[in-house]
Amino acid sequence: MKRMPTRRVGPAVAAALLLAALTGCGPARPETVAVDGRVLFDGQRPPQPGMVYFAPLEPAAGYPRRPGRAAFDAEGRFRATSFNDGDGLVPGRYRVAFDCWASPPKAEGLPSKGLVPPPYDNPGTSPLELVVKPGAGSLTVEFDLRK
């Protein structure tokens, strides 16, 4: 019988392979629920595109606390993101806040005009909350920012 030549694996490569086998590919990403919807300003489309921020208040049992965000377009449409574009939100309860500017904020500290009426412009003061339940699959919401 013909004998095959053997190769030696360096200690660093062997340690890396052993570590990968023991830990897998890292922690599993938690379930997300697809969340899309629309932002309105006093029942009308927004004056400019902007952002929606989902600040976690309380995670669902067994889920981590994870913030989310979404860009809304000129019609107010958005799709929420937690990890990858449009993947949704981790189940839990969120406070929802918004950004929308007449002109982009200036890096030099020059003033810009924010178009979101208080208290919706701050996750600490916004009255809007969203509950995302585990296993929901998808959720469609509408937020109307009233003056």
N, C-alpha and C positions, 0 to 999 in steps of 0.2 A: 504494500500500500504506500502510495506517495504521501509524504508528509508536507503539509502546508507551512510556509514560514510564518512565524508569529511576530507581531509588532508590539512594542511596549508603549503603553499610554503613560504620558507624563503625570506626575502627582497632581498638578493643578487641573489638568483636564479630567482626571478621574474624580477629583473632589467636586468639580462643577457638575459632572454627570450625576454623581450621587446626590448632591443637593437638589438638582432639578427633579430627580426621581422621587425624593422625599417630600418636596414642597409642591410639586405640580407646577402649574403656570401662574401661581400667585392666587390671592383670594378671589373667590367667585364674585362677579359683579352682581349686585342685588337686582331683583326684578324691577322693571320700570313700567309705568302705565303711559301710553301715548296720550298726550294732552295737547289739544289744539283749540283754537277759538278766535275771538275777535275782540278788539279794544275799540270802544266808542267814546267820543267826547260829547256829552250832552245829547246822546242819541244819534250823533253824526259821525262820519268817518274822521279819523284824526287829522290835525292840521299838517303833520309831518310824520314820517316813519319814526319809530322809537324802540324802546326796550321794555320788557316785562321782567320783573325779578320775583322769584319765588323763594322767600326766606323761611326755612323750616322752623316751625314752632314745636312740633311734637312728632316724632317718627311713629309709624304704625308698629305694633308689637313685632319684635324680631328684625326690624329694618334699621339701617343706619340713618342718621340725620344727614341729608345732602341737599344743598341749595340747587336751584334751577334758574334758567333764564330763557328768554326768547326774544328775538327781534320781530317787531311787527312792521308790516309794509304800509304803503299809503292808504290801503283799504282797511287797515287795522288787523289783518290776519296774522296769526303766529302759530308756531309749533314749538313746544317746550323741549329743552335740552338739559340733561343732568351730566352725562358722560360724553356722548357723541352727538353730533348734530341731529336734532329731531327725535332723540330716543325716548323722551318723555320724562316723567318725574318718579322718584322713589315714593312708594306709598307713605302717607303721613299727612299732617296738617300744616299748611303754609300761610304766611301773611304775604299779600301780593302788593307790589309797588311798581311804579312806572317812571320812565325817563322819556322826554320828548322835548327837543330844543328847536327854537326858531332858527338858530345858527349853532354850529358845533361849539362846545365849550373850548375856550382858548387856553393853551398851555401856559401862557404868560400871566394868567390871572385876570385877563380882561373879561368884563361881564358878558354873559350870554343870557338870552331870555328863555327861561324854562316855560313850557306850555302846559305842563301837568298841574292841575289845581291842587293846592294843599287840601287834604292831608295825604293824597294818593302818591305823592312824590317821595315818601319816606317809609321804609318797612316798619319803623317804630311807631308811626302814627296812622298808617293806612287802615281803614276799617274793613278792607276786603280780605277775606280768607278763602282758602280752597282746601277741601278735603279730598285726598286721593286714596281710594280703598284698594287693598291688595286684590289681585285677580280681576280688576275692572276691565282689563283689555285696552279700552280707550275711553276718553272723556272729552267732550266738547263743551267749552264754556264761553260766556260773553261777559265782559267787564265794561260797564258804562260809567265813566268818570264824570260825575255831576258837580257843577260849581256850587 
